[in-house]
Amino acid sequence: MVMLGGISITTNLLKPASPMDEMTGMKDMKEQPSMGDMLRVDGSSNPIPVTVESVKPALLEASVRYTGSIYPYLQVTVYPRIMGQLTQYSAYPGDKVKAGQILARLNATEVSTEVEEAIAELNAAKSEAQIAKTELQEQYQEIKRMKAESDYLEQRLQRTQQGLLIWGAIPRVEFDRQRSEAVAAKASLSSAKIKLEHLQAQIAKTQAGILQANRKIQRLQVIESYKAIASPISGIVQERMVDPGIVVQPGMGILKIGDYSKVRLQANVAQQSLAGIEIGSPIVARIIGNSTAQPITGRVTSIFPKAGEETRTVTVEAVVNNPQRRILAGQAVEMQIITTRKPDALSVPQAALTESNGKQVVWVVAANSAQQKSVITGLTSGDRIEITSGLQPGDQVIVSGQERLFANSQVKAVNDSAVPVTSPSNPHQNHSSTVNNR
């Protein structure tokens, strides 16, 4: 012991340790826990928190997604059928129109002039025909009179001839005169009949002229009706292609009109994705860039019969109703086409899958202990994958937190809010402990 300023200091630096002290030190070293003991203590005293999901049968769908476009159900371009200046042209994009509604008119004076001339020709032909008919009736009467006179002269000549030959009472000069009169009467009757035939031919010609004039008028009236340009369908004006006042002609489009009571959703699908797509396959489409728009549901109505020679893709189309006209042409859509549907499939999130010894496994919870199960997978749908073998309905599958697990790890099942979830001792007896039900 050394005294320093009233403080005593005891030193034992050079004093050897006694045998009892050495035994005490060895005992302390033996009482320190091993790494395995430390893991067991940590695992039992501090269960590892994990998120679990109860396995249960549910609908599982496989699909392919492609970017597509929206087209009106029907789209037409309105063309003038005659040349003329565009007037009364008020239709504008966004206007709703009905089939037959007048959209514009043409100022085509030449057509009107032709109609007037054709009507004048018709009236002249009718007048000529009426005159010919009157002459024909008069000629009929004249022929009737001339025939009666010719018959009378012929009968008189026969009587005179009998008197001359039998009794000689009639002078020869008288007989010759009567014979000349009878011959002249016959000649006049023949000429009258020829004139009658000419009149009949003239009437037939004028009747043909009248018929032709009527047809010409009808044709010109149809052409004149083309001065009013009507909408061929009910729909919405999409585009006005020319300005009012210009002179248009056939083949020059002036308006585009679309029928939006339905719309066509079209996507170009790769050849390898066509195997599960058929007429009637369900589709869900979402308008790109519009997160508030409701998804558009429908079914495939057409698969185009030819693939693009450059892209090697095939157009798949779904016609869907658009009663409110809210779906617009030209919008881009993400088109999800369902290729496979399994109504009672067992599935887990893909994040639940891990690999052990070259096999796919999942961790399940039984009596608050983590166990590995080998599984066989099937259909993939989004972030979920079908389990075709290895799991049963009700199994509690660990979907997050499994990276810290080892066999028989003690775990505490919690949901996304860190609320503990009771794990059943027999996972096949309780389907209600789903924590992360997707």
C-alpha positions in Angstrom: 0.0 0.0 0.0 1.3 3.4 -0.9 0.2 6.7 0.8 -0.1 9.7 -1.4 -1.4 12.8 0.1 -3.7 11.0 2.4 -4.9 8.6 -0.3 -4.0 5.0 0.0 -3.3 3.0 -3.2 -3.1 -0.7 -3.1 -1.1 -2.3 -5.9 -1.1 -5.9 -6.9 0.6 -5.6 -10.3 3.3 -8.2 -9.6 1.1 -10.6 -7.6 0.5 -13.9 -9.4 -3.1 -15.1 -9.8 -4.2 -17.7 -7.4 -5.6 -21.1 -8.7 -9.0 -20.1 -7.5 -9.0 -16.9 -9.6 -8.1 -18.9 -12.7 -11.0 -21.3 -12.2 -13.4 -18.4 -11.8 -12.3 -16.8 -15.1 -12.7 -20.0 -17.0 -16.2 -20.4 -15.5 -17.1 -16.9 -16.8 -15.9 -17.8 -20.3 -17.9 -21.0 -20.4 -21.1 -19.1 -19.5 -20.9 -16.8 -22.6 -23.7 -17.9 -25.3 -22.8 -19.3 -28.6 -23.9 -17.7 -32.0 -26.6 -20.4 -32.4 -27.8 -19.8 -28.8 -27.9 -16.1 -29.6 -30.0 -16.7 -32.8 -32.3 -19.0 -30.9 -32.8 -16.4 -28.2 -33.3 -13.7 -30.8 -35.8 -15.8 -32.7 -37.8 -16.8 -29.7 -37.7 -13.6 -27.8 -38.0 -11.3 -30.8 -40.2 -12.8 -33.5 -39.5 -11.5 -37.0 -42.4 -9.3 -38.4 -43.7 -10.5 -41.7 -46.6 -9.7 -44.0 -48.8 -12.7 -44.8 -51.6 -13.5 -47.2 -54.2 -16.3 -47.0 -54.3 -18.4 -50.1 -57.8 -18.8 -51.5 -59.3 -19.6 -54.9 -60.0 -16.5 -57.0 -60.3 -15.5 -60.7 -57.0 -15.2 -62.4 -56.6 -13.7 -65.8 -53.6 -13.6 -68.1 -53.5 -10.7 -70.6 -51.4 -8.8 -73.1 -51.2 -5.1 -73.2 -50.7 -2.9 -76.3 -51.0 0.7 -77.1 -53.9 1.4 -79.5 -56.0 4.1 -81.0 -59.7 5.1 -81.1 -61.6 5.5 -84.3 -65.3 6.4 -84.9 -67.6 3.5 -85.7 -68.2 5.0 -89.1 -66.5 7.9 -90.8 -67.5 9.5 -94.1 -66.2 12.3 -96.3 -68.9 14.5 -97.8 -68.3 15.4 -101.5 -70.3 17.7 -103.9 -71.8 15.9 -106.9 -71.8 18.9 -109.2 -69.7 22.0 -109.6 -70.8 25.1 -108.0 -70.1 27.9 -105.5 -70.3 26.8 -101.9 -73.0 28.8 -100.0 -75.0 28.4 -96.7 -72.0 26.4 -95.4 -72.4 26.7 -91.6 -71.5 23.1 -90.4 -68.6 23.3 -88.0 -66.4 20.6 -86.2 -68.3 19.4 -83.1 -71.8 20.0 -84.5 -74.2 17.1 -84.3 -75.9 16.3 -87.5 -78.6 13.9 -88.6 -78.8 11.8 -91.8 -80.4 13.9 -94.5 -79.7 17.2 -92.8 -78.7 19.9 -95.3 -75.1 20.9 -94.6 -74.5 23.3 -97.5 -75.8 24.5 -100.8 -74.3 25.2 -104.2 -74.9 28.1 -106.5 -75.1 26.3 -109.9 -77.0 28.6 -112.3 -76.1 26.4 -115.3 -78.1 23.5 -114.0 -81.1 25.7 -113.4 -80.8 27.1 -117.0 -80.7 23.6 -118.4 -83.8 22.6 -116.5 -85.7 25.6 -117.9 -84.6 24.8 -121.4 -85.7 21.2 -121.0 -89.1 22.3 -119.8 -89.4 24.6 -122.8 -88.5 21.8 -125.1 -91.1 19.6 -123.5 -93.8 22.2 -123.9 -93.0 22.6 -127.6 -93.1 18.9 -128.1 -96.4 18.6 -126.4 -97.8 21.5 -128.5 -96.6 19.8 -131.7 -98.1 16.5 -130.7 -101.4 18.2 -130.0 -101.5 19.8 -133.4 -100.6 16.5 -135.0 -103.4 14.8 -133.1 -105.9 17.4 -134.3 -104.8 17.0 -137.9 -105.0 13.2 -137.5 -108.6 13.4 -136.4 -109.4 15.7 -139.3 -107.7 13.3 -141.7 -109.7 10.4 -140.4 -112.9 12.4 -141.2 -111.6 13.4 -144.7 -110.7 9.8 -145.5 -114.2 8.6 -144.4 -115.8 11.2 -146.7 -113.5 10.4 -149.6 -114.1 6.7 -149.3 -117.9 7.2 -149.4 -117.5 9.4 -152.5 -115.2 6.8 -154.1 -117.6 4.0 -153.4 -120.5 6.0 -154.9 -118.6 6.8 -158.1 -117.6 3.2 -158.4 -121.2 2.0 -158.1 -122.3 4.6 -160.6 -119.7 3.5 -163.1 -120.8 0.0 -162.8 -124.4 0.9 -163.6 -123.3 3.1 -166.5 -121.2 0.3 -167.9 -124.2 -2.1 -167.7 -126.4 0.4 -169.6 -123.8 0.9 -172.2 -123.1 -2.7 -172.9 -126.6 -4.2 -172.6 -128.9 -1.6 -174.1 -126.5 1.0 -175.5 -128.5 3.7 -173.8 -125.5 5.4 -172.3 -123.2 7.3 -174.5 -119.6 6.3 -174.5 -118.4 9.7 -173.6 -120.5 9.7 -170.4 -119.1 6.3 -169.5 -115.5 7.6 -169.9 -116.2 10.7 -167.8 -117.6 8.7 -164.9 -114.7 6.2 -165.1 -112.2 9.1 -164.9 -114.1 10.5 -161.8 -114.0 7.1 -160.1 -110.3 6.6 -160.8 -109.5 10.1 -159.5 -111.5 9.5 -156.3 -109.6 6.3 -155.7 -106.3 8.1 -156.2 -107.4 10.9 -153.8 -108.3 8.3 -151.2 -104.9 6.6 -151.5 -103.2 10.0 -151.1 -105.3 10.7 -148.0 -104.3 7.4 -146.4 -100.7 8.1 -147.1 -101.0 11.4 -145.4 -102.8 9.7 -142.4 -99.8 7.4 -142.1 -97.4 10.4 -142.1 -99.5 12.0 -139.4 -99.4 8.9 -137.3 -95.6 8.7 -137.7 -95.3 12.3 -136.7 -97.4 11.8 -133.6 -95.3 8.8 -132.6 -92.2 10.9 -133.1 -93.5 13.7 -131.0 -94.6 11.3 -128.3 -91.0 9.9 -128.2 -89.8 13.5 -128.0 -92.1 14.1 -125.1 -90.9 11.0 -123.3 -87.3 12.0 -123.9 -87.9 15.5 -122.7 -89.5 14.2 -119.5 -86.6 12.0 -118.8 -84.2 14.9 -119.4 -86.1 17.0 -117.0 -86.1 14.3 -114.4 -82.4 13.9 -114.8 -81.8 17.6 -114.6 -84.1 17.9 -111.6 -82.0 15.2 -109.8 -78.9 17.1 -110.7 -80.4 20.3 -109.4 -81.2 18.5 -106.1 -77.4 18.0 -105.8 -77.2 21.8 -105.2 -78.3 20.9 -101.6 -75.5 18.9 -99.9 -77.0 16.6 -97.2 -75.3 14.5 -94.5 -75.2 10.8 -95.4 -75.2 9.7 -91.8 -76.0 10.8 -88.3 -73.0 11.8 -86.3 -70.6 14.6 -85.4 -68.8 17.0 -87.8 -65.1 16.1 -87.4 -63.5 18.4 -89.9 -64.4 21.2 -92.3 -62.1 20.8 -95.3 -62.8 24.0 -97.3 -64.0 27.5 -96.7 -67.3 29.0 -97.7 -67.6 30.8 -101.0 -65.1 28.7 -103.0 -66.1 26.9 -106.2 -66.1 23.1 -105.6 -66.4 20.2 -107.9 -67.0 16.5 -107.7 -64.2 14.6 -105.9 -63.4 17.6 -103.6 -64.2 16.7 -100.0 -65.8 19.5 -98.0 -66.7 17.8 -94.6 -65.8 14.7 -92.5 -68.5 13.3 -90.3 -68.1 10.5 -87.8 -70.6 8.2 -86.1 -69.7 8.2 -82.4 -72.6 6.1 -81.1 -70.0 3.4 -81.1 -66.2 3.6 -81.4 -63.6 1.2 -82.6 -60.6 0.4 -80.4 -57.7 -0.9 -82.5 -54.3 -2.2 -81.4 -51.6 -3.9 -83.5 -50.8 -7.1 -81.7 -47.6 -9.1 -82.1 -48.0 -12.5 -83.8 -46.8 -14.4 -80.7 -49.6 -12.9 -78.6 -52.4 -14.0 -80.9 -52.6 -17.6 -79.7 -55.0 -16.8 -76.8 -57.0 -14.0 -78.6 -60.2 -14.8 -80.3 -63.5 -13.2 -81.2 -65.2 -12.5 -77.9 -62.1 -12.2 -75.8 -62.6 -9.6 -73.0 -60.7 -6.3 -73.2 -60.2 -3.4 -70.8 -58.9 -0.2 -72.3 -57.7 2.9 -70.5 -57.2 6.3 -72.1 -53.5 7.2 -71.8 -53.0 10.5 -70.0 -56.4 10.7 -68.5 -56.3 9.0 -65.1 -59.8 10.1 -64.2 -61.5 8.4 -67.1 -63.4 5.2 -66.5 -61.9 2.0 -67.9 -63.5 1.0 -71.2 -64.7 -2.6 -71.2 -65.8 -4.7 -74.2 -64.9 -7.8 -76.3 -62.9 -8.4 -79.4 -65.1 -8.1 -82.4 -62.7 -8.4 -85.2 -59.2 -9.8 -85.9 -57.9 -8.5 -89.2 -56.9 -11.4 -91.6 -53.6 -10.0 -92.7 -50.4 -9.1 -90.8 -48.4 -6.0 -91.6 -45.6 -6.9 -93.9 -43.1 -4.6 -92.1 -44.3 -4.8 -88.5 -45.6 -8.4 -88.6 -48.4 -7.3 -86.3 -52.1 -8.0 -86.7 -54.9 -5.4 -85.9 -57.3 -6.5 -83.2 -60.4 -4.5 -82.9 -63.1 -4.1 -80.3 -66.3 -2.1 -81.0 -67.8 -0.6 -77.8 -70.8 1.5 -77.2 -70.4 5.2 -76.6 -73.8 6.5 -75.7 -72.6 9.7 -74.1 -70.1 10.5 -76.9 -67.4 11.0 -74.4 -64.8 8.7 -76.0 -63.1 10.7 -78.8 -61.4 9.5 -81.9 -57.6 9.9 -82.1 -57.0 9.2 -78.4 -54.3 6.8 -77.4 -55.4 3.8 -75.2 -53.7 1.1 -73.4 -55.6 -2.0 -74.5 -55.5 -5.0 -72.2 -56.7 -8.2 -74.0 -57.5 -11.1 -71.7 -56.0 -14.3 -73.2 -56.7 -16.8 -70.4 -59.2 -16.9 -67.5 -59.1 -19.3 -64.6 -62.0 -18.8 -62.2 -60.7 -20.7 -59.2 -57.0 -20.4 -59.3 -54.7 -20.3 -56.3 -52.2 -17.5 -56.6 -49.6 -15.5 -54.6 -47.8 -12.3 -55.3 -44.6 -12.9 -57.3 -42.7 -11.2 -54.4 -43.6 -14.3 -52.2 -41.5 -16.6 -54.5 -37.9 -17.4 -53.7 -35.5 -20.1 -54.9 -33.9 -22.8 -52.8 -31.7 -25.5 -54.3 -32.9 -24.8 -57.8 -36.5 -25.0 -56.8 -39.2 -22.4 -56.4 -40.4 -22.1 -52.8 -42.6 -19.9 -50.6 -42.5 -19.4 -46.9 -45.7 -20.2 -44.9 -46.6 -19.5 -41.3 -47.8 -22.4 -39.1 -48.0 -21.9 -35.3 -46.0 -18.7 -35.6 -43.2 -20.6 -37.2 -41.9 -20.1 -40.7 -41.6 -23.1 -43.0 -40.6 -23.5 -46.6 -42.8 -25.2 -49.2 -41.8 -26.2 -52.7 -44.3 -25.0 -55.3 -45.0 -25.4 -59.0 -46.1 -22.2 -60.8 -48.4 -21.7 -63.7 -50.2 -18.6 -65.1 -48.7 -15.1 -64.5 -51.1 -12.2 -64.2 -49.6 -8.8 -63.4 -47.8 -9.1 -60.0 -49.4 -12.4 -59.2 -48.5 -16.0 -60.2 -50.6 -19.1 -60.1 -49.6 -22.0 -57.8 -50.6 -25.3 -59.4 -49.0 -27.5 -56.8 -47.6 -27.1 -53.2 -50.2 -24.9 -51.5 -53.7 -25.4 -50.2 -56.5 -22.9 -49.6 -56.0 -21.3 -46.2 -52.2 -21.5 -46.2 -50.6 -18.3 -44.7 -48.0 -17.3 -47.3 -45.4 -14.8 -46.3 -45.3 -12.0 -48.9 -42.7 -9.7 -47.4 -40.0 -9.9 -44.7 -38.9 -13.4 -45.8 -35.3 -12.3 -46.5 -34.4 -12.7 -42.8 -36.0 -16.1 -42.3 -34.5 -19.5 -41.7 -36.2 -22.8 -41.0 -38.5 -22.7 -38.0 -38.0 -18.9 -37.5 -40.4 -17.5 -35.0 -42.5 -14.8 -36.9 -45.1 -12.3 -36.1 -47.7 -11.8 -38.9 -48.6 -8.1 -39.3 -50.5 -6.2 -41.9 -49.4 -3.1 -43.8 -50.2 -0.9 -40.7 -47.9 -3.0 -38.4 -51.0 -4.5 -36.6 -50.3 -8.0 -35.4 -52.3 -10.8 -37.0 -53.1 -14.0 -35.2 -51.7 -16.9 -37.2 -53.6 -20.2 -36.8 -51.9 -23.3 -35.5 -53.6 -25.2 -38.4 -53.6 -22.9 -41.5 -56.2 -25.1 -43.2 -58.9 -24.2 -40.6 -59.0 -20.4 -41.0 -59.4 -18.5 -44.2 -60.0 -15.1 -42.5 -56.5 -14.2 -41.6 -55.6 -12.6 -44.9 -53.4 -9.7 -44.3 -52.6 -8.4 -47.7 -55.6 -9.6 -49.8 -55.0 -8.7 -53.4 
